[in-house]
Amino acid sequence: MCLGIPGRIVAESDGDPGLRMGTVDFDGVRRPVCLAYTPDAGVGDYVIVHVGFAISQVDEAEAAKTLAVLRAIPDALATELGPEVVL
């Protein structure tokens, strides 16, 4: 199963030329994410991330509800986010 996981953008950076990247915090786990599909999202905003791409922006309340459900599923975040990446 692949889920879209909500996370908060904590940093923005430039990847390859023209590719907007950022660091997203998923309940304490941080991963690099492509932000190209969410041009209006910035640091402090919440996005839904699927396979390393932010695919939509959500408000904080909706992100909190979804994270609460994911916390109830054993190892859901670890399984969906994969091994830690050194940033």
DSSP file (Angstrom, degrees, kcal/mol; ACC not computed):
  #  RESIDUE AA STRUCTURE BP1 BP2  ACC     N-H-->O    O-->H-N    N-H-->O    O-->H-N    TCO  KAPPA ALPHA  PHI   PSI    X-CA   Y-CA   Z-CA
    1    1 A M              0   0    0      0, 0.0     2,-0.5     0, 0.0     0, 0.0   0.000 360.0 360.0 360.0 134.6    0.0    0.0    0.0
    2    2 A C        -     0   0    0     48,-0.0     2,-0.3     2,-0.0    78,-0.0  -0.967 360.0-168.4-114.5 128.0    1.3    3.5   -0.8
    3    3 A L        -     0   0    0     -2,-0.5     2,-0.6    46,-0.0    48,-0.4  -0.769  27.3-121.3-111.7 156.1   -0.1    6.4    1.1
    4    4 A G        -     0   0    0     -2,-0.3    46,-0.2    46,-0.1    50,-0.0  -0.901  37.1-156.0 -90.0 120.9    0.1   10.1    0.7
    5    5 A I  E     -A   49   0A   0     44,-2.7    44,-2.7    -2,-0.6     2,-0.3  -0.847   8.4-130.8-105.1 130.7    1.7   11.3    4.0
    6    6 A P  E     +A   48   0A   0      0, 0.0     2,-0.3     0, 0.0    42,-0.2  -0.584  36.2 160.6 -79.5 142.1    1.2   14.8    5.4
    7    7 A G  E     -A   47   0A   0     40,-2.2    40,-2.6    -2,-0.3     2,-0.5  -0.975  37.1-111.7-153.3 164.6    4.2   16.7    6.5
    8    8 A R  E     -AB  46  25A   0     17,-2.3    17,-3.1    -2,-0.3     2,-0.4  -0.863  29.5-122.8-104.4 131.4    5.4   20.2    7.2
    9    9 A I  E     + B   0  24A   0     36,-2.9    35,-3.2    -2,-0.5    15,-0.2  -0.585  33.6 171.5 -71.3 123.9    7.9   22.0    5.0
   10   10 A V  E     +     0   0A   0     13,-3.1     2,-0.3    -2,-0.4    14,-0.2   0.561  63.2  11.4-110.9 -13.7   10.8   23.0    7.2
   11   11 A A  E     - B   0  23A   0     12,-1.3    12,-2.2    31,-0.1     2,-0.3  -0.981  59.7-147.5-160.2 152.0   13.3   24.2    4.5
   12   12 A E  E     + B   0  22A   0     -2,-0.3     2,-0.3    10,-0.3    10,-0.3  -0.927  23.1 163.2-120.8 149.4   13.4   24.9    0.8
   13   13 A S  E     - B   0  21A   0      8,-3.0     8,-2.8    -2,-0.3     2,-0.5  -0.973  38.5-103.1-155.1 165.7   16.3   24.4   -1.6
   14   14 A D  E     - B   0  20A   0     -2,-0.3     6,-0.2     6,-0.2     8,-0.0  -0.830  34.4-177.8 -94.8 130.8   17.1   24.2   -5.3
   15   15 A G        -     0   0    0      4,-3.0     3,-0.2    -2,-0.5    -1,-0.1   0.298  59.6 -11.7 -93.0-133.6   17.7   20.8   -6.7
   16   16 A D  S >  S-     0   0    0      1,-0.2     3,-3.0     2,-0.1    -1,-0.4  -0.232 109.4 -59.5 -57.2 158.8   18.7   20.2  -10.3
   17   17 A P  T 3  S+     0   0    0      0, 0.0    -1,-0.2     0, 0.0     3,-0.1  -0.176 128.6   4.2 -48.1 123.4   18.2   23.4  -12.4
   18   18 A G  T 3  S+     0   0    0      1,-0.2     2,-0.7    -3,-0.2    -2,-0.1   0.461 100.5 119.3  81.4   1.3   14.6   24.4  -12.2
   19   19 A L    <   -     0   0    0     -3,-3.0    -4,-3.0    15,-0.0     2,-0.5  -0.885  54.7-147.4-106.4 112.6   13.6   21.7   -9.7
   20   20 A R  E     +B   14   0A   0     -2,-0.7    15,-2.9    -6,-0.2    16,-0.6  -0.658  24.7 176.8 -80.9 123.3   12.3   23.1   -6.4
   21   21 A M  E     +BC  13  34A   0     -8,-2.8    -8,-3.0    -2,-0.5     2,-0.3  -0.766   5.7 171.9-121.5 166.4   13.2   20.8   -3.5
   22   22 A G  E     -BC  12  33A   0     11,-2.1    11,-2.9   -10,-0.3     2,-0.5  -0.973  34.7-104.6-161.1 173.4   12.6   21.0    0.3
   23   23 A T  E     -BC  11  32A   0    -12,-2.2   -13,-3.1    -2,-0.3   -12,-1.3  -0.946  34.4-162.9-108.2 128.7   12.9   19.2    3.5
   24   24 A V  E     -BC   9  31A   0      7,-2.7     7,-2.2    -2,-0.5     2,-0.6  -0.938  10.6-142.0-117.7 134.6    9.6   18.0    5.0
   25   25 A D  E     -BC   8  30A   0    -17,-3.1   -17,-2.3    -2,-0.4     2,-0.7  -0.845  11.0-168.4 -97.4 121.8    9.1   16.9    8.6
   26   26 A F  E >  S- C   0  29A   0      3,-3.9     3,-1.3    -2,-0.6   -19,-0.1  -0.782  74.3 -50.2-109.8  83.6    6.7   13.9    9.1
   27   27 A D  T 3  S-     0   0    0     -2,-0.7    -1,-0.1     1,-0.3     3,-0.1   0.888 124.3 -31.8  55.2  41.9    6.0   13.8   12.8
   28   28 A G  T 3  S+     0   0    0      1,-0.3     2,-0.5     0, 0.0    -1,-0.3   0.236 119.8 103.0 101.8 -12.9    9.7   14.0   13.6
   29   29 A V  E <   -C   26   0A   0     -3,-1.3    -3,-3.9     2,-0.0     2,-0.4  -0.912  57.5-155.8-104.3 125.8   11.1   12.2   10.6
   30   30 A R  E     +C   25   0A   0     -2,-0.5    55,-0.4    -5,-0.2    -5,-0.2  -0.849  16.2 171.4-109.1 138.7   12.6   14.4    7.9
   31   31 A R  E     -C   24   0A   0     -7,-2.2    -7,-2.7    -2,-0.4     2,-0.2  -0.982  37.3-106.4-140.1 149.8   13.0   13.6    4.2
   32   32 A P  E     -C   23   0A   0      0, 0.0     2,-0.4     0, 0.0    -9,-0.2  -0.588  43.8-174.2 -73.2 140.3   13.9   15.5    1.0
   33   33 A V  E     -C   22   0A   0    -11,-2.9   -11,-2.1    -2,-0.2     2,-0.5  -0.995  28.6-119.9-140.3 141.2   10.9   16.1   -1.1
   34   34 A C  E     -Cd  21  53A   0     18,-2.9    20,-2.8    -2,-0.4   -13,-0.3  -0.713  23.8-174.3 -79.1 127.0   10.3   17.6   -4.6
   35   35 A L    >   +     0   0    0    -15,-2.9     3,-1.7    -2,-0.5     6,-0.2   0.243  50.9 110.3-105.4  10.7    8.0   20.7   -4.2
   36   36 A A  T 3  S+     0   0    0    -16,-0.6    -1,-0.2     1,-0.3   -15,-0.1   0.794  77.2  51.2 -59.8 -31.3    7.6   21.3   -8.0
   37   37 A Y  T 3  S+     0   0    0     17,-0.4    -1,-0.3    -3,-0.2     3,-0.1   0.466 107.7  53.9 -88.4  -0.9    3.9   20.3   -7.9
   38   38 A T    X   +     0   0    0     -3,-1.7     3,-1.5     1,-0.1    -1,-0.2  -0.569  62.5 164.2-128.0  68.2    3.0   22.6   -5.0
   39   39 A P  T 3  S+     0   0    0      0, 0.0    -1,-0.1     0, 0.0    -2,-0.1   0.733  74.3  52.1 -63.5 -24.0    4.3   26.0   -6.2
   40   40 A D  T 3  S+     0   0    0     -3,-0.1     2,-0.3     2,-0.0    -2,-0.0   0.575  88.6  98.5 -88.7  -9.1    2.3   28.0   -3.5
   41   41 A A    <   +     0   0    0     -3,-1.5     2,-0.2    -6,-0.2    -3,-0.1  -0.582  49.0 166.2 -82.3 140.3    3.6   25.9   -0.6
   42   42 A G    >   -     0   0    0     -2,-0.3     3,-2.5     1,-0.1   -33,-0.3  -0.765  46.1 -41.7-138.7-175.1    6.4   27.3    1.5
   43   43 A V  T 3  S+     0   0    0      1,-0.3   -33,-0.2    -2,-0.2    -1,-0.1  -0.276 127.0  24.1 -54.4 130.8    8.2   26.8    4.8
   44   44 A G  T 3  S+     0   0    0    -35,-3.2    -1,-0.3     1,-0.4     2,-0.1   0.160  97.7 115.1  96.6 -16.8    5.7   26.2    7.5
   45   45 A D    <   -     0   0    0     -3,-2.5   -36,-2.9   -36,-0.1     2,-0.4  -0.483  63.5-124.4 -84.4 157.2    3.0   24.8    5.2
   46   46 A Y  E     -AE   8  58A   0     12,-0.7    12,-2.2   -38,-0.2     2,-0.3  -0.842  29.7-179.7-102.8 138.6    1.7   21.3    5.2
   47   47 A V  E     -AE   7  57A   0    -40,-2.6   -40,-2.2    -2,-0.4     2,-0.5  -0.929  30.3-120.2-132.6 156.3    1.8   19.1    2.1
   48   48 A I  E     -AE   6  56A   0      8,-2.8     7,-3.0    -2,-0.3     8,-0.9  -0.880  33.4-158.1 -94.6 127.5    0.7   15.6    1.1
   49   49 A V  E     +AE   5  54A   0    -44,-2.7   -44,-2.7    -2,-0.5     2,-0.4  -0.918  14.6 179.8-114.8 131.3    3.8   13.6   -0.1
   50   50 A H  E >  S- E   0  53A   0      3,-2.7     3,-1.8    -2,-0.5   -46,-0.1  -0.993  73.8 -19.8-131.2 123.8    3.6   10.6   -2.3
   51   51 A V  T 3  S-     0   0    0     -2,-0.4    -1,-0.1   -48,-0.4     3,-0.1   0.830 129.9 -46.4  44.8  44.2    6.8    8.8   -3.4
   52   52 A G  T 3  S+     0   0    0      1,-0.2   -18,-2.9   -19,-0.1     2,-0.4   0.482 117.7 105.2  87.5   3.0    9.0   11.8   -2.7
   53   53 A F  E <   -dE  34  50A   0     -3,-1.8    -3,-2.7   -20,-0.2     2,-0.6  -0.967  68.4-132.4-119.5 130.2    6.7   14.4   -4.4
   54   54 A A  E     + E   0  49A   0    -20,-2.8   -17,-0.4    -2,-0.4    -5,-0.3  -0.713  29.8 176.9 -74.3 119.5    4.5   16.9   -2.6
   55   55 A I  E     +     0   0A   0     -7,-3.0     2,-0.3    -2,-0.6    -1,-0.2   0.613  57.1   2.5-106.7 -15.3    1.3   16.5   -4.5
   56   56 A S  E     - E   0  48A   0     -8,-0.9    -8,-2.8   -18,-0.1     2,-0.4  -0.983  65.7-116.4-163.5 161.0   -1.1   18.9   -2.7
   57   57 A Q  E     - E   0  47A   0     -2,-0.3     2,-0.3   -10,-0.2   -10,-0.3  -0.828  31.4-177.4-102.2 141.6   -1.2   21.4    0.1
   58   58 A V  E     - E   0  46A   0    -12,-2.2   -12,-0.7    -2,-0.4     2,-0.1  -0.914  28.1-104.3-132.8 160.9   -3.4   20.8    3.2
   59   59 A D     >  -     0   0    0     -2,-0.3     4,-2.2   -14,-0.1     5,-0.2  -0.433  35.6-107.5 -82.9 164.8   -4.2   22.8    6.3
   60   60 A E  H  > S+     0   0    0      1,-0.2     4,-2.5     2,-0.2     5,-0.2   0.852 116.5  54.7 -60.2 -38.8   -2.6   22.0    9.6
   61   61 A A  H  > S+     0   0    0      2,-0.2     4,-2.0     1,-0.2    -1,-0.2   0.920 110.0  45.9 -63.8 -44.1   -5.8   20.6   11.1
   62   62 A E  H  > S+     0   0    0      2,-0.2     4,-2.2     1,-0.2    -1,-0.2   0.905 112.5  51.2 -65.2 -41.1   -6.3   18.1    8.3
   63   63 A A  H  X S+     0   0    0     -4,-2.2     4,-2.6     1,-0.2    -2,-0.2   0.912 109.2  51.2 -61.1 -42.6   -2.6   17.1    8.5
   64   64 A A  H  X S+     0   0    0     -4,-2.5     4,-2.0     1,-0.2    -1,-0.2   0.895 109.3  50.3 -63.1 -40.7   -3.0   16.5   12.3
   65   65 A K  H  X S+     0   0    0     -4,-2.0     4,-1.7     2,-0.2    -1,-0.2   0.927 112.7  46.1 -63.3 -44.8   -6.0   14.3   11.8
   66   66 A T  H  X S+     0   0    0     -4,-2.2     4,-2.3     1,-0.2    -2,-0.2   0.907 111.4  51.2 -66.6 -41.6   -4.3   12.2    9.1
   67   67 A L  H  X S+     0   0    0     -4,-2.6     4,-2.4     1,-0.2    -1,-0.2   0.873 106.5  55.8 -63.1 -36.2   -1.1   11.8   11.2
   68   68 A A  H  X S+     0   0    0     -4,-2.0     4,-1.0     2,-0.2    -1,-0.2   0.907 108.9  47.0 -62.4 -41.4   -3.2   10.7   14.2
   69   69 A V  H >X S+     0   0    0     -4,-1.7     3,-0.6     1,-0.2     4,-0.5   0.925 112.2  50.0 -65.1 -44.3   -4.7    7.9   12.1
   70   70 A L  H >< S+     0   0    0     -4,-2.3     3,-1.2     1,-0.2     6,-0.4   0.862 104.5  57.8 -64.2 -35.7   -1.3    6.9   10.8
   71   71 A R  H 3< S+     0   0    0     -4,-2.4    -1,-0.2     1,-0.3    -2,-0.2   0.801 100.6  58.7 -63.5 -27.5    0.1    6.8   14.4
   72   72 A A  H << S+     0   0    0     -4,-1.0    -1,-0.3    -3,-0.6    -2,-0.2   0.651  91.7  78.9 -76.7 -15.0   -2.5    4.2   15.2
   73   73 A I  S X< S-     0   0    0     -3,-1.2     3,-2.0    -4,-0.5     4,-0.3  -0.851  95.8-112.7 -95.6 118.3   -1.2    1.9   12.5
   74   74 A P  T 3  S-     0   0    0      0, 0.0    -2,-0.1     0, 0.0    -3,-0.1  -0.249  91.7 -11.0 -54.7 127.7    1.9    0.0   13.7
   75   75 A D  T 3> S+     0   0    0     -4,-0.2     4,-2.5     1,-0.1     5,-0.2   0.649  90.2 138.7  60.1  19.8    5.0    1.1   11.8
   76   76 A A  H <> S+     0   0    0     -3,-2.0     4,-2.6    -6,-0.4     5,-0.2   0.942  71.6  43.3 -61.8 -49.0    2.9    3.0    9.2
   77   77 A L  H  > S+     0   0    0     -4,-0.3     4,-2.8    -7,-0.3     5,-0.3   0.938 116.1  47.3 -63.9 -45.7    5.2    6.0    9.0
   78   78 A A  H  > S+     0   0    0      1,-0.2     4,-1.5     2,-0.2    -1,-0.2   0.896 114.4  47.6 -62.6 -40.3    8.4    3.9    8.9
   79   79 A T  H  < S+     0   0    0     -4,-2.5    -1,-0.2     1,-0.2    -2,-0.2   0.926 117.5  40.5 -67.4 -44.9    7.0    1.6    6.3
   80   80 A E  H  < S+     0   0    0     -4,-2.6    -2,-0.2    -5,-0.2    -1,-0.2   0.847 118.6  45.1 -74.9 -34.3    5.8    4.3    4.0
   81   81 A L  H  < S-     0   0    0     -4,-2.8    -1,-0.2    -5,-0.2    -2,-0.2   0.700  96.5-153.9 -85.2 -19.5    8.7    6.7    4.4
   82   82 A G     <  -     0   0    0     -4,-1.5    -1,-0.2    -5,-0.3     3,-0.1  -0.191  44.3 -14.2  76.0-171.4   11.4    4.0    4.0
   83   83 A P  S    S-     0   0    0      0, 0.0     2,-0.0     0, 0.0    -4,-0.0  -0.233  84.0 -89.3 -66.3 153.3   14.9    4.1    5.4
   84   84 A E        -     0   0    0      1,-0.1     2,-0.4   -53,-0.0   -53,-0.1  -0.333  38.2-146.4 -64.8 140.6   16.3    7.4    6.7
   85   85 A V        -     0   0    0    -55,-0.4     2,-0.5    -3,-0.1   -55,-0.1  -0.916  16.4-122.0-109.1 134.1   18.1    9.5    4.2
   86   86 A V              0   0    0     -2,-0.4   -55,-0.0     1,-0.2    -2,-0.0  -0.647 360.0 360.0 -76.0 123.1   21.1   11.7    5.2
   87   87 A L              0   0    0     -2,-0.5    -1,-0.2   -57,-0.1   -56,-0.0   0.447 360.0 360.0 -89.9 360.0   20.2   15.3    4.4
